[in-house]
Amino acid sequence: MTADKVSELRRRLAADKKLSEIFVYFCTHFADVEAFWDLGRDTTETRFTEFLGMTAQHQFDIQVAVVEIRFQRELPDIKMVHGFYKVNGMNGQLFYFTDLDAGMCCLIEESGRVHFARVHSMPKGNRASKTWAAARQ
């Protein structure tokens, strides 16, 4: 992972229209690189649970019963949080730039259908708030 790749992911997140292509870029240059998983530190920040549940409900039209964070890692040097989660047993993945207050998440239904959302306006702390998504695919 290089500074150029991080800059390119940030650019794509801000500008690209095809959300699936942004997520493929993230997976190819970050998530699929073994060394990436050794960077940063584990975090148990609870605001992602609410955030992901609201995104699944409002952007993917999925009635949420259970949101479970399976793995969450913070990379302070590049101001990113990424991880895996489950919503009602369905697998999902996210990356989020804390300084941009923006990121992406995906959720895979049992049928194989994949939902993507570009998201921003992360709730601060544990208070309730709305999740706004600029786009979904």
HELIX and SHEET records of a PDB file:
HELIX    1   1 ALA A    3  ALA A   15  1                                  13    
HELIX    2   2 LEU A   19  PHE A   26  1                                   8    
HELIX    3   3 CYS A   27  ALA A   31  3                                   5    
HELIX    4   4 GLU A   34  ASP A   38  5                                   5    
HELIX    5   5 ARG A   47  PHE A   60  1                                  14    
SHEET    1   A 7 ARG A  41  ASP A  42  0                                        
SHEET    2   A 7 VAL A  67  LEU A  75 -1                                        
SHEET    3   A 7 MET A  80  VAL A  87 -1                                        
SHEET    4   A 7 MET A  90  PHE A  97 -1                                        
SHEET    5   A 7 ALA A 102  ILE A 108 -1                                        
SHEET    6   A 7 VAL A 114  HIS A 120 -1                                        
SHEET    7   A 7 TRP A 132  ARG A 136 -1                                        
END                                                                             
